[in-house]
Amino acid sequence: MENKDLISDFFAENKKEIADYGFSRKVINRLPETRDKQWIVLIMAALGTSLTLVLGFYTGLFVFIFDFMQHVSPFVLLGAVVVFPLLLMPIIFSQKYGFAK
């Protein structure tokens, strides 16, 4: 951590501003407008949902899950719901904060 502070301090002290005389603004103004592509996400979500539903009904997966849920104790399901985030948390934190590096 100490090296990062030294490097940050060094660059903060030796920061030089370069005058661009409006060059950046001109470049930004000449960039082409980008169109909103949010519709692609909606179409892919609809396709994925449709495919999941079709395959779930075709293969009988939904019937199997429904039958399985009827024979499992509610306490087992509650335990799974509580324990799953606890098992997932170390993986998420290791990816976000780099513990696995």
C-alpha positions in Angstrom: 0.0 0.0 0.0 2.8 2.4 0.8 4.3 2.2 -2.8 0.9 3.0 -4.2 0.7 6.1 -2.0 4.2 7.2 -3.1 3.4 6.8 -6.7 0.1 8.6 -6.4 1.7 11.5 -4.5 4.5 11.7 -7.1 2.0 12.0 -10.0 -0.2 14.4 -8.1 2.8 16.7 -7.4 4.2 16.5 -11.0 0.9 16.8 -12.9 1.2 19.0 -15.9 -1.8 20.4 -17.7 -1.4 20.7 -21.5 -3.5 23.4 -23.1 -5.4 22.0 -26.1 -7.0 25.2 -27.2 -10.4 23.6 -27.8 -9.1 20.6 -29.7 -10.8 18.1 -27.4 -14.1 19.9 -27.7 -13.8 19.9 -31.5 -13.0 16.2 -31.6 -16.0 15.4 -29.4 -18.3 17.6 -31.6 -17.2 15.7 -34.8 -17.8 12.3 -33.4 -20.8 10.6 -35.0 -23.9 10.2 -32.8 -24.4 6.7 -31.4 -27.8 5.2 -31.6 -29.5 3.6 -28.7 -29.0 -0.2 -28.9 -31.1 -1.1 -25.8 -33.5 -3.0 -28.0 -30.9 -5.7 -28.6 -30.8 -6.5 -24.9 -34.6 -6.8 -24.8 -34.7 -9.1 -27.8 -31.9 -11.3 -26.5 -33.6 -11.5 -23.0 -36.9 -12.4 -24.7 -35.2 -15.1 -26.8 -33.4 -16.5 -23.8 -36.5 -16.6 -21.7 -38.5 -18.2 -24.6 -35.8 -20.8 -25.1 -35.7 -21.6 -21.4 -39.5 -22.0 -21.2 -39.6 -24.2 -24.4 -36.8 -26.5 -23.3 -38.1 -26.6 -19.7 -41.5 -27.8 -20.8 -40.2 -30.0 -23.6 -37.7 -31.9 -21.4 -40.1 -32.1 -18.4 -37.6 -30.2 -16.2 -40.4 -28.0 -14.7 -42.5 -31.0 -13.8 -39.4 -32.6 -12.2 -38.6 -29.5 -10.2 -42.3 -29.1 -9.1 -42.4 -32.7 -8.0 -39.1 -32.4 -6.2 -40.2 -29.3 -4.3 -43.3 -31.1 -3.0 -41.2 -33.8 -1.4 -38.5 -31.5 0.2 -38.9 -30.1 3.7 -39.5 -26.4 3.8 -36.6 -26.1 6.3 -34.2 -27.6 3.8 -35.3 -25.1 1.2 -35.0 -22.3 3.7 -31.5 -23.5 4.6 -30.5 -23.5 0.9 -31.8 -20.0 0.5 -29.8 -18.8 3.5 -26.6 -20.7 2.8 -26.3 -20.0 -1.0 -25.4 -16.3 -0.6 -22.9 -17.2 2.1 -21.2 -19.6 -0.2 -21.3 -17.1 -3.1 -19.9 -14.1 -1.1 -16.3 -15.2 -1.0 -16.2 -15.8 -4.7 -17.7 -12.3 -5.4 -15.3 -10.6 -3.0 -12.3 -12.4 -4.3 -13.1 -11.3 -7.9 -13.9 -7.7 -6.9 -11.0 -7.1 -4.5 -8.5 -9.5 -6.0 -7.9 -11.9 -3.1 -7.3 -14.7 -5.6 -4.4 -13.0 -7.3 
